[in-house]
Amino acid sequence: MSQNDLARRLDAARSHMQVEWSAERAAAARVGMQRKKRRRTTARIGAVAVVLVAVAAGGFSVWSKRDVTPAPVVAAVTTPEPELLVQPVETDVAAKVKGDELQAGRVRVKVAKAAKRRFRAGIVEIEASGAQFLMERADAVWVRVEEGEAIVRWPGGEAHLVAGGEGWYPPAVEAAEPVESETAAAPVRTRTKRQSSKPSAWKRLAEAGDFSAAYDELHKSHAPVGDEPAELLLSADVARLSHHPADAVSPLQQVLKRHGADPRAPLAAFTLGRVLLDELGRPGEAADAFAKARSIAPQGPLADDALAREVEARSRAGDTAKARALAEDYLRRLPNGPRARLVRHHGGLE
């Protein structure tokens, strides 16, 4: 086939492919195309809506299984300083506090700066603000101010103490004449307060709590001990707390012999009983000392503890009949007392 024949056939085919395209047909074509476009758009919107619903449902399902409870907001809490803080201090007698009153033993009391509080011990009242002080109650009340200042009041008088000041209240009448201890086991030279008002080195060490150094100084310097209950009791503490209990006997006995009417005498008798029973193994003498503590102040804060310890001492001394009678007396008055179990045991009642 020649090229001319091929060209003729192509022209003939091209003539058959021409379509008549009128204005009406063009308009109809546009309408059809717009309908198809709307159908496609509606289909897309529907598909998107289905997807969104599915996502929302799935999301709700997922989040509903989670703990969406908001975490609690913890606010910073500032605890205000207590106006009155009372802390027991370990001594021979357990501290007993009821409300704002010390009934027995020793405590450390702290009064906030912004407060003005009163703390009592029997007939003695301490008023302070922004201060810290130690108190001990026997039949008299010992007060030592550690920080700040305090006013100590009792019927008929008052004292203003600053940091480092201390004393027993109500004040006792001082002895006027020096005496010599008659106990040979641990002699204690004594003096009256008017003979020397300057504190001895041993006393300063004892008041600072260094009892071992105080004991060494007292015996090295042969310093005299004042013939007054406070100084005699302090020298006894120096001996006891430096592990020389035998040397505590003499000053405690001297308090009882020379100052039996002093409010601190029951404390001296009770302490003597403890030393004799617990540290020196002399239960018969210890029982007499506890009995002495009760006889001096039968209604005092040490009376119940002294009775219980006397039961123990009588039992250890072999006086079981006396121990049983005392135990029954204790339990009649204090069936659930703090030493009831000890009393039953040593009184042979269990």
C-alpha positions in Angstrom: 0.0 0.0 0.0 1.3 3.3 -1.1 1.5 6.3 1.1 -1.3 8.0 -0.9 -3.7 5.1 -0.2 -2.9 5.2 3.5 -3.5 9.0 3.7 -6.9 8.6 2.0 -8.0 5.9 4.4 -7.0 7.9 7.4 -9.0 10.9 6.2 -12.0 8.6 5.6 -11.8 7.2 9.2 -11.4 10.7 10.7 -14.6 11.8 9.0 -16.6 9.0 10.6 -15.3 10.0 14.1 -16.5 13.6 14.1 -19.5 14.2 16.5 -22.0 16.8 16.2 -21.8 19.0 19.4 -24.7 21.3 19.7 -25.4 24.0 22.5 -28.2 21.9 23.9 -26.0 18.8 24.2 -23.3 20.8 25.9 -25.8 22.1 28.5 -27.0 18.6 29.2 -23.5 17.4 29.6 -22.8 20.1 32.3 -25.9 19.2 34.3 -24.9 15.6 34.3 -21.4 16.4 35.4 -22.7 18.6 38.3 -24.9 15.7 39.5 -22.1 13.3 39.5 -20.0 15.8 41.4 -22.7 16.3 44.1 -23.1 12.5 44.5 -19.3 12.1 45.0 -19.2 15.0 47.6 -22.1 13.5 49.5 -20.4 10.1 49.5 -17.2 11.7 50.8 -19.1 13.5 53.6 -20.9 10.4 54.6 -17.6 8.4 54.7 -16.0 11.1 56.8 -19.0 11.2 59.2 -18.8 7.4 59.7 -15.1 7.7 60.4 -15.6 10.5 62.9 -18.4 8.6 64.7 -16.2 5.5 64.8 -13.3 7.5 66.2 -15.4 9.2 68.7 -16.9 5.9 69.8 -13.6 4.3 70.0 -12.1 7.3 71.8 -14.9 7.2 74.4 -14.4 3.5 74.9 -10.7 4.0 75.4 -10.9 7.0 77.7 -13.8 5.5 79.7 -11.4 2.7 80.7 -8.8 5.2 82.0 -8.8 6.8 85.5 -9.7 10.3 84.5 -10.2 11.5 88.1 -8.1 14.6 88.5 -5.2 14.3 90.8 -5.9 15.9 94.2 -4.2 19.2 94.7 -2.1 19.1 97.8 -1.8 22.5 99.3 1.2 23.4 101.4 0.1 23.3 105.1 2.0 25.3 107.7 1.5 23.9 111.1 1.4 26.7 113.6 3.8 26.6 116.5 2.0 25.2 119.5 1.5 27.8 122.2 2.5 25.4 125.0 4.7 22.4 124.4 5.4 20.1 127.4 7.9 17.3 127.1 8.6 14.7 129.9 12.2 14.5 131.1 13.3 11.2 132.5 14.0 11.1 136.2 13.4 8.8 139.1 9.7 9.8 139.1 7.6 9.5 135.9 6.2 12.8 134.7 2.5 13.3 135.2 0.8 16.2 133.4 -2.9 17.0 133.4 -3.9 19.9 131.2 -1.5 22.8 132.0 -0.5 21.4 135.4 2.5 19.3 136.4 1.5 16.8 139.0 4.8 14.9 139.4 8.2 14.4 137.9 10.1 16.7 135.6 9.2 18.3 132.3 10.6 20.8 129.8 8.1 23.5 128.9 8.3 25.7 125.8 6.0 28.7 125.3 5.7 30.2 121.8 6.8 33.8 121.2 3.4 34.9 120.2 1.7 33.4 123.2 1.6 34.3 126.9 0.8 31.2 128.9 0.7 30.0 132.5 1.8 26.5 133.6 1.2 25.3 137.2 2.6 22.9 139.6 0.5 22.8 142.8 0.6 26.2 144.4 3.3 27.5 142.1 2.5 29.2 138.8 5.0 30.0 136.0 4.0 32.7 133.5 6.1 33.0 130.3 6.1 34.2 126.7 8.7 33.0 124.2 10.6 31.0 126.8 11.8 27.5 127.6 12.2 26.2 131.1 12.6 23.0 133.2 10.2 22.2 136.0 10.3 19.4 138.6 7.7 18.8 141.2 8.2 17.0 144.5 6.4 18.8 147.3 8.2 21.9 146.2 8.7 23.0 142.6 12.1 23.4 141.0 12.3 25.8 138.0 15.3 26.5 135.7 14.9 28.9 132.8 16.8 27.8 129.7 15.7 30.4 127.2 13.9 33.8 127.6 12.5 34.7 131.0 9.7 33.7 133.3 7.8 34.9 136.3 7.4 32.3 139.1 4.5 33.0 141.6 3.4 31.4 144.8 1.2 32.5 147.6 2.9 35.5 149.2 5.7 36.0 146.6 7.1 35.9 143.1 10.4 35.7 141.4 11.6 36.9 138.0 14.0 34.4 136.3 16.0 35.0 133.2 18.0 32.4 131.2 20.2 30.4 133.6 18.2 31.3 136.7 16.8 28.6 138.9 15.4 27.9 142.3 12.9 25.9 144.4 9.6 27.5 145.1 8.1 28.4 147.5 11.6 29.2 148.9 12.7 27.2 151.9 14.2 28.7 155.0 17.9 28.2 154.9 20.0 26.7 157.7 22.0 29.2 159.7 24.9 27.0 161.1 27.3 24.7 159.3 27.3 21.1 160.3 29.4 18.0 159.6 27.8 14.8 158.2 27.8 12.0 160.7 27.8 9.2 158.0 31.4 7.9 157.8 30.9 6.0 154.5 30.9 9.2 152.5 31.5 12.3 154.6 30.3 15.6 153.1 31.6 18.9 154.4 28.9 21.4 154.5 28.5 25.2 154.8 25.7 27.6 155.0 24.7 29.7 152.1 25.8 32.9 153.8 29.4 31.6 154.1 29.9 31.7 150.4 27.7 32.8 147.6 30.0 32.1 144.7 29.1 28.9 142.9 31.8 26.2 143.2 33.3 24.7 140.1 31.7 21.3 140.8 28.3 22.9 141.0 28.7 24.7 137.7 29.8 21.5 136.1 26.8 19.6 137.6 24.3 22.3 136.5 25.8 22.0 133.0 25.1 18.2 133.1 28.7 17.1 133.3 28.3 14.9 136.4 31.6 12.9 136.0 33.7 16.1 135.8 31.6 17.5 138.7 32.3 14.4 140.8 36.1 14.6 140.1 36.2 18.3 140.9 34.2 17.9 144.1 36.5 15.2 145.5 39.7 16.6 144.1 39.2 20.1 145.5 37.5 19.0 148.7 35.0 21.7 148.1 32.4 22.1 150.8 28.7 21.3 150.0 26.2 23.9 151.2 24.0 22.7 154.1 20.8 23.4 152.2 18.5 20.9 150.5 19.1 22.1 146.9 22.9 21.7 147.1 22.8 18.5 149.0 20.4 17.0 146.5 22.6 18.2 143.7 25.7 16.6 145.3 23.7 13.4 145.6 22.9 13.6 141.9 26.5 14.1 141.0 27.4 10.9 142.9 24.5 8.8 141.4 24.8 10.0 137.9 28.6 9.6 137.8 28.2 5.9 138.9 29.2 6.4 142.6 25.9 5.6 144.3 27.4 4.9 147.7 28.5 8.6 147.9 24.9 9.7 147.3 23.7 8.2 150.6 25.3 10.7 153.0 23.9 14.0 151.4 20.4 12.4 151.1 20.5 11.3 154.7 21.5 14.8 155.7 18.6 16.3 154.0 16.3 14.1 156.0 18.2 14.7 159.3 18.7 18.4 159.0 15.8 19.5 156.8 13.0 17.0 157.4 10.4 19.8 157.2 11.6 21.0 153.8 9.3 20.4 150.9 12.1 18.5 149.2 12.5 16.0 152.0 10.1 13.4 150.4 12.1 13.5 147.2 15.4 12.9 149.2 13.8 10.0 151.0 12.5 8.4 147.8 15.8 8.9 146.0 17.6 7.3 149.0 15.3 4.3 148.8 16.0 3.8 145.1 19.8 4.1 145.6 19.7 1.6 148.4 17.5 -0.9 146.7 18.5 -0.7 143.0 22.2 0.1 143.2 23.5 -0.9 146.6 21.4 -4.0 147.3 20.3 -3.0 150.8 16.5 -3.7 150.7 15.8 -3.4 154.4 17.2 0.2 154.6 15.5 1.0 151.3 12.1 -0.1 152.7 12.6 2.3 155.6 13.5 5.2 153.2 10.4 4.6 151.2 8.3 4.5 154.3 9.9 7.8 155.4 8.9 9.4 152.1 5.3 8.4 152.7 5.3 9.5 156.3 6.6 13.0 155.5 4.0 13.6 152.8 1.2 10.9 152.9 -0.8 12.8 150.3 2.2 14.0 148.2 2.8 13.1 144.6 5.4 10.5 145.6 3.4 8.6 148.1 1.9 6.0 145.8 5.1 5.2 144.1 6.9 5.0 147.5 4.3 2.5 148.7 4.8 0.3 145.7 8.5 0.4 146.0 8.3 -0.3 149.7 6.3 -3.5 148.9 9.2 -4.6 146.6 11.9 -3.7 149.2 10.1 -5.5 152.1 9.7 -8.6 149.8 13.4 -8.6 148.9 14.3 -8.1 152.5 12.4 -11.3 153.4 9.6 -9.6 155.2 6.8 -11.2 153.2 4.0 -10.6 155.7 4.7 -6.8 155.7 5.0 -6.8 151.9 1.7 -8.6 151.5 -0.1 -6.2 153.9 1.3 -3.1 152.0 0.4 -4.7 148.7 -3.2 -5.1 149.8 -3.3 -1.5 150.9 -2.0 -0.3 147.6 -4.5 -2.4 145.6 -7.4 -1.3 147.7 -6.7 2.3 146.8 -5.3 1.8 143.3 -6.5 -1.5 141.8 -5.4 -0.4 138.4 -2.5 1.8 139.4 0.7 2.0 137.3 2.6 -0.3 139.7 -0.3 -2.7 140.4 1.4 -5.6 138.6 4.6 -5.1 140.5 2.8 -4.8 143.8 0.9 -8.1 143.2 4.1 -9.9 142.3 6.1 -8.8 145.3 3.2 -8.9 147.6 2.6 -12.6 146.8 -0.9 -11.9 145.5 -0.7 -13.6 142.1 
